[in-house]
Amino acid sequence: MNDENIKQQYSTADNLNTRISIHQKYSVNRQGFGNWIFSNYQIYKGMSVLELGCGTGEMWLGKTMP
């Protein structure tokens, strides 16, 4: 894959959203990737999270700090 193909593939969030949708519909992992990642972080109330260039940020929806 050359640089132009990569730029085209990631020029919008459409491909990422499609991939997320496929995982939501067909994954057999009941916990889900976002919940698994979140459960391994040590983020506490009052802390801030800076997430840059990490997709749509959907993984953070509905999460609350312990």
Secondary structure, DSSP 8 states (H G I E B T S, - for coil): --HHHHHHHTSSSHHHHHHHHHHHHH---SS-HHHHHHHTS---TT------S-TT-GGGTT----
